């Protein structure tokens, strides 16, 4: 039984390693996506603020 258990953990290690790499890739992709979203949101808010200032000065 102990030998079988040891064999199982030997097999599980590479799988865990691959899973970790996959998680890192997903995290990296999410960080890039999140950064792009923040940049878009900032640009949108800046444009919106500029538009409101223009509108205020027109009145």
C-alpha positions as CSV (number, residue, x, y, z in Angstrom):
1,X,0.0,0.0,0.0
2,X,2.8,2.4,0.9
3,X,4.6,1.7,-2.4
4,X,1.3,2.4,-4.3
5,X,0.9,5.7,-2.4
6,X,4.5,6.8,-3.2
7,X,3.9,5.9,-6.9
8,X,0.8,8.1,-6.9
9,X,2.6,11.1,-5.5
10,X,5.4,10.7,-8.1
11,X,2.7,10.9,-10.8
12,X,0.9,13.8,-9.2
13,X,3.9,16.1,-9.1
14,X,4.3,16.9,-12.8
15,X,0.5,17.5,-13.1
16,X,0.6,20.0,-10.2
17,X,3.6,21.7,-11.9
18,X,1.7,22.0,-15.2
19,X,-1.3,23.3,-13.4
20,X,0.8,25.9,-11.7
21,X,2.2,27.1,-15.0
22,X,-1.3,27.3,-16.5
23,X,-2.4,29.3,-13.5
24,X,0.6,31.7,-13.9
25,X,-0.3,32.2,-17.6
26,X,-3.9,32.9,-16.8
27,X,-2.9,35.3,-14.0
28,X,-0.5,37.1,-16.4
29,X,-3.2,37.3,-19.1
30,X,-5.7,38.6,-16.5
31,X,-3.2,41.3,-15.3
32,X,-2.7,42.5,-18.9
33,X,-6.5,42.5,-19.4
34,X,-7.0,44.4,-16.1
35,X,-4.4,46.9,-17.0
36,X,-5.9,47.5,-20.4
37,X,-9.3,47.9,-18.8
38,X,-8.0,50.4,-16.3
39,X,-6.3,52.4,-19.1
40,X,-9.6,52.4,-21.1
41,X,-11.5,53.5,-18.0
42,X,-9.1,56.3,-17.3
43,X,-9.2,57.5,-20.9
44,X,-12.9,57.4,-20.9
45,X,-13.1,59.3,-17.6
46,X,-10.7,61.9,-18.9
47,X,-12.6,62.4,-22.1
48,X,-15.9,62.5,-20.1
49,X,-14.4,65.1,-17.8
50,X,-13.1,67.2,-20.7
51,X,-16.5,67.0,-22.4
52,X,-18.2,68.2,-19.2
53,X,-15.8,71.1,-18.8
54,X,-16.4,72.1,-22.4
55,X,-20.1,71.9,-21.9
56,X,-19.9,74.0,-18.7
57,X,-17.9,76.8,-20.5
58,X,-20.4,76.8,-23.4
59,X,-23.3,77.7,-21.1
